[in-house]
Amino acid sequence: MKHFLHVLLLLFLFAPYSIPAQHLRRHTRLPKVLKEVSGMTRLPNGDLWMLNDGGNAAQLFRFDPVNKIVLETRTLPVPNRDWEELSSESDGNVYIGDFGNNMNRRRDLRIYRYHIQSGALDSIVFDYPDQQHFPPNHEKDWNFDCEAMVFFRDSLHLFSKNRFKSNFVCKHYVLPAKPGRYTAVLQDSIQLPKRVVTGAALSRDGKTLGLTAYNYGFKWGFLPFAKASVFYFSAFSGTRYFGGKMKRVRLPRFLIGRQFESVLEWETGCWVAANEGLGPQRNAFWRIRR
């Protein structure tokens, strides 16, 4: 009997994550504690982890999107200066991008590497090779903010968030995925159609890169709106993602618009995205079909 109860407990804890994509709701309201979710990643065992951006506690949340509950909260002994992204690798390490840099002034850009099972914590400190002024003298050159990152093999790939008033160029930087101090390598760039990049994820086979991106403004000078999309890149060579084929999929719209800041592949052919809660716009988790 005791063994039977243990089996039932294990089924309860792990069954939600084996549910196929078609069983995910098209739209799932996130709990209040995840009001400003800015990054998420899914480990090989199916656990979905999320984080909030700057101004919130330095915490990671294990979330069950089927039952809409937070299963676990981890508080880390480091500051949340401006956490913006979460990525992971197969051995249990997650990478926390503390590199939000809206004003392009930061000189302490950092990525924390945290092992979910052991609790081991260290960091990667970096700077950009093409930034000489903090901030640059002209706002049109403010392209040293970042909210998107993916892990692939032994490297971290960062994608810049350009200023809304600029040229919408997204730059692709590369860093070693191990503790130390580095100058990032600028590998590539692309000009997106009036969108700034806010989240990134690789498919499990490494053959597709997804980037969430959005734009905002005011209709008639007073009514706020936002347009969001996922840009999928495939058929690229190596990690030259921007050299591949690009496809754009529009994300759900609302009168006021949604600020989507994270994305991931749930299973082959199905991706999910999450938006922050902003004013009357509720924070939510969405199933997106390519």
C-alpha positions as CSV (number, residue, x, y, z in Angstrom):
1,M,0.0,0.0,0.0
2,K,2.8,2.4,0.9
3,H,4.5,1.6,-2.4
4,F,1.3,2.2,-4.3
5,L,0.9,5.7,-2.6
6,H,4.4,6.6,-3.6
7,V,3.6,5.7,-7.2
8,L,0.5,7.9,-7.1
9,L,2.5,10.8,-5.7
10,L,5.1,10.5,-8.4
11,L,2.4,10.4,-11.1
12,F,0.8,13.6,-9.6
13,L,4.1,15.4,-9.5
14,F,5.3,14.6,-13.0
15,A,2.2,13.8,-15.1
16,P,1.4,17.4,-16.0
17,Y,4.6,17.8,-17.9
18,S,4.1,14.8,-20.1
19,I,0.8,16.1,-21.4
20,P,1.0,16.8,-25.2
21,A,0.8,20.2,-26.6
22,Q,-2.8,19.8,-27.8
23,H,-3.9,19.5,-24.1
24,L,-2.4,22.9,-23.3
25,R,-5.0,25.6,-23.2
26,R,-4.9,28.1,-25.9
27,H,-4.7,30.7,-23.2
28,T,-3.7,30.3,-19.6
29,R,-3.9,33.1,-17.0
30,L,-0.6,33.3,-15.0
31,P,-0.7,33.8,-11.2
32,K,-0.1,37.3,-9.8
33,V,3.4,36.3,-8.6
34,L,4.3,36.0,-12.3
35,K,2.9,39.4,-13.3
36,E,6.2,40.5,-15.0
37,V,7.4,37.2,-16.5
38,S,10.3,38.0,-18.7
39,G,12.0,34.6,-19.3
40,M,11.2,30.9,-19.3
41,T,12.8,27.6,-20.1
42,R,11.8,24.0,-20.0
43,L,14.2,21.3,-18.7
44,P,14.6,17.9,-20.3
45,N,12.4,16.4,-17.5
46,G,9.6,18.7,-18.5
47,D,9.9,21.2,-15.7
48,L,8.9,24.7,-16.8
49,W,10.8,27.5,-15.0
50,M,10.0,31.2,-15.2
51,L,11.4,34.5,-13.8
52,N,10.3,38.1,-13.4
53,D,12.3,41.0,-14.6
54,G,14.0,43.9,-12.7
55,G,12.2,45.4,-9.7
56,N,11.1,41.9,-8.5
57,A,12.7,39.5,-6.1
58,A,15.6,37.3,-7.3
59,Q,13.5,34.2,-7.7
60,L,12.8,31.3,-10.1
61,F,9.4,29.7,-10.3
62,R,8.5,26.2,-11.4
63,F,5.1,26.5,-13.0
64,D,2.5,24.0,-14.0
65,P,0.6,25.5,-17.0
66,V,-2.0,22.7,-17.0
67,N,-3.2,23.2,-13.4
68,K,-2.1,26.9,-13.4
69,I,-0.1,26.7,-10.1
70,V,3.4,27.5,-9.0
71,L,4.9,24.3,-7.8
72,E,8.2,25.7,-6.4
73,T,9.9,29.0,-5.7
74,R,13.7,29.3,-5.5
75,T,15.2,32.5,-4.0
76,L,18.8,33.1,-5.2
77,P,21.4,35.0,-3.1
78,V,22.1,37.5,-5.9
79,P,20.4,40.7,-6.9
80,N,17.8,41.0,-9.6
81,R,19.2,44.1,-11.2
82,D,17.3,43.5,-14.4
83,W,16.7,39.9,-15.1
84,E,15.4,39.5,-18.7
85,E,15.9,36.0,-19.9
86,L,16.2,32.3,-18.9
87,S,17.8,29.5,-20.8
88,S,19.0,26.0,-19.9
89,E,21.2,23.1,-20.9
90,S,20.6,19.3,-20.6
91,D,22.7,18.9,-17.4
92,G,20.4,21.0,-15.3
93,N,22.2,24.4,-15.5
94,V,20.0,27.4,-16.1
95,Y,21.3,30.7,-17.3
96,I,19.8,33.9,-15.9
97,G,20.4,36.9,-18.1
98,D,20.9,39.9,-15.8
99,F,21.6,42.2,-18.8
100,G,18.6,44.5,-19.1
101,N,20.0,47.8,-20.1
102,N,17.3,50.2,-21.2
103,M,19.4,53.3,-20.7
104,N,22.5,51.7,-22.2
105,R,24.5,52.8,-19.2
106,R,25.3,49.5,-17.4
107,R,28.9,48.3,-16.9
108,D,28.0,45.3,-14.8
109,L,26.3,43.0,-17.4
110,R,26.1,39.5,-16.0
111,I,24.7,36.1,-16.7
112,Y,24.2,33.8,-13.7
113,R,24.7,30.1,-14.1
114,Y,22.6,28.1,-11.6
115,H,22.3,24.4,-11.2
116,I,18.8,23.4,-10.3
117,Q,19.7,20.2,-8.5
118,S,22.8,21.1,-6.6
119,G,22.2,24.8,-6.1
120,A,25.7,25.7,-7.4
121,L,25.8,29.3,-8.5
122,D,28.4,31.3,-10.5
123,S,28.4,34.0,-13.1
124,I,29.6,35.2,-16.5
125,V,30.5,38.9,-16.6
126,F,30.8,40.5,-20.0
127,D,30.8,43.7,-22.1
128,Y,30.1,44.5,-25.7
129,P,33.0,45.0,-28.2
130,D,31.3,47.9,-30.0
131,Q,30.2,50.0,-27.1
132,Q,32.5,52.9,-26.3
133,H,30.2,55.3,-24.4
134,F,27.7,54.7,-21.6
135,P,25.3,55.6,-23.0
136,P,26.2,56.3,-26.6
137,N,26.1,60.0,-27.5
138,H,23.1,59.7,-29.8
139,E,20.0,57.8,-29.0
140,K,19.9,56.3,-32.5
141,D,23.0,54.3,-31.4
142,W,21.4,52.9,-28.2
143,N,21.5,49.2,-29.2
144,F,23.1,47.7,-26.1
145,D,20.0,46.5,-24.3
146,C,19.3,42.8,-24.3
147,E,16.3,40.6,-23.3
148,A,16.9,37.5,-25.4
149,M,19.4,34.6,-25.1
150,V,19.8,30.9,-26.0
151,F,22.2,28.3,-25.0
152,F,23.7,26.0,-27.7
153,R,26.4,23.5,-27.1
154,D,29.2,25.4,-25.3
155,S,28.0,29.0,-26.0
156,L,25.4,31.6,-25.1
157,H,23.9,33.6,-27.9
158,L,22.5,37.1,-27.1
159,F,20.2,39.2,-29.3
160,S,20.0,42.9,-28.7
161,K,16.9,45.0,-28.1
162,N,17.2,48.2,-30.1
163,R,15.5,51.5,-29.2
164,F,12.0,51.9,-30.6
165,K,13.0,55.2,-32.2
166,S,16.0,53.7,-33.9
167,N,16.4,51.4,-37.0
168,F,15.2,48.1,-35.4
169,V,18.5,46.4,-36.0
170,C,19.0,43.3,-33.8
171,K,22.6,42.3,-33.1
172,H,23.7,38.7,-32.4
173,Y,26.5,38.3,-29.9
174,V,28.2,35.1,-28.6
175,L,29.8,34.3,-25.3
176,P,31.4,31.1,-23.7
177,A,28.9,29.4,-21.4
178,K,31.3,29.1,-18.5
179,P,32.2,31.4,-15.6
180,G,34.6,34.2,-16.3
181,R,34.9,37.8,-17.7
182,Y,34.6,38.2,-21.4
183,T,34.1,40.6,-24.3
184,A,31.2,39.3,-26.4
185,V,31.8,38.5,-30.0
186,L,29.5,40.3,-32.5
187,Q,28.6,37.6,-35.0
188,D,25.8,39.0,-37.1
189,S,22.9,41.5,-37.3
190,I,19.5,41.8,-39.0
191,Q,17.0,44.6,-39.4
192,L,13.5,43.5,-38.4
193,P,10.3,45.1,-39.7
194,K,9.5,47.6,-36.9
195,R,10.0,45.2,-34.0
196,V,12.4,45.0,-31.1
197,V,13.4,41.6,-29.7
198,T,12.4,40.6,-26.2
199,G,12.8,36.8,-26.0
200,A,14.5,33.9,-27.7
201,A,14.4,30.1,-27.7
202,L,15.9,27.3,-29.8
203,S,14.0,24.2,-30.8
204,R,15.0,21.0,-29.1
205,D,16.8,19.8,-32.3
206,G,18.7,23.2,-32.6
207,K,17.3,23.7,-36.1
208,T,14.9,26.6,-35.4
209,L,15.4,29.8,-33.6
210,G,12.4,31.7,-32.3
211,L,12.5,35.4,-31.4
212,T,9.6,37.3,-29.8
213,A,9.5,40.9,-30.8
214,Y,7.0,43.8,-30.5
215,N,6.4,47.4,-31.1
216,Y,4.2,49.9,-29.4
217,G,2.8,53.4,-29.9
218,F,-0.4,55.5,-29.5
219,K,-3.4,55.6,-31.8
220,W,-4.8,59.1,-32.3
221,G,-2.1,60.3,-29.9
222,F,-3.5,58.8,-26.7
223,L,-4.7,55.2,-27.1
224,P,-1.7,52.8,-26.5
225,F,-1.3,49.8,-28.7
226,A,1.3,47.0,-29.3
227,K,2.0,44.6,-32.1
228,A,3.9,41.4,-31.4
229,S,5.3,38.6,-33.5
230,V,7.5,35.5,-33.3
231,F,10.2,35.4,-35.9
232,Y,11.3,31.9,-36.8
233,F,14.7,31.3,-38.4
234,S,15.5,27.9,-40.0
235,A,17.7,26.4,-42.6
236,F,20.7,28.3,-41.3
237,S,24.3,27.2,-41.3
238,G,25.9,26.5,-37.9
239,T,24.8,29.3,-35.6
240,R,24.4,31.9,-38.3
241,Y,20.7,32.2,-37.5
242,F,20.0,35.4,-39.4
243,G,21.4,33.8,-42.6
244,G,18.6,31.3,-42.7
245,K,15.0,31.4,-43.8
246,M,12.7,33.8,-41.8
247,K,9.0,33.3,-41.1
248,R,6.9,35.7,-39.0
249,V,3.8,34.6,-37.0
250,R,1.7,37.2,-35.4
251,L,0.9,36.8,-31.7
252,P,-2.5,37.4,-30.2
253,R,-3.7,41.0,-30.2
254,F,-5.9,43.0,-27.9
255,L,-7.2,46.5,-27.9
256,I,-4.2,47.7,-25.8
257,G,-1.8,45.1,-27.0
258,R,0.4,42.5,-25.2
259,Q,4.0,42.8,-24.1
260,F,5.3,39.4,-25.0
261,E,8.8,38.8,-23.5
262,S,9.4,35.1,-23.6
263,V,9.0,32.1,-25.9
264,L,9.9,28.4,-26.1
265,E,9.2,25.2,-28.0
266,W,6.9,23.0,-26.1
267,E,7.2,20.1,-28.5
268,T,7.9,19.7,-32.2
269,G,5.6,21.9,-34.1
270,C,4.2,23.8,-31.1
271,W,5.6,26.8,-29.4
272,V,4.4,28.8,-26.4
273,A,4.8,32.4,-25.4
274,A,4.1,34.5,-22.3
275,N,3.2,38.2,-21.9
276,E,3.6,40.5,-18.9
277,G,0.7,42.0,-17.1
278,L,0.5,45.7,-18.0
279,G,-2.3,47.9,-16.8
280,P,-5.6,46.2,-17.7
281,Q,-3.7,43.6,-19.8
282,R,-3.5,40.4,-17.9
283,N,-0.3,38.2,-17.8
284,A,-0.8,35.0,-19.7
285,F,0.7,31.9,-21.2
286,W,-0.2,31.2,-24.9
287,R,0.0,28.2,-27.2
288,I,1.3,29.3,-30.6
289,R,1.0,27.2,-33.7
290,R,3.6,27.8,-36.4
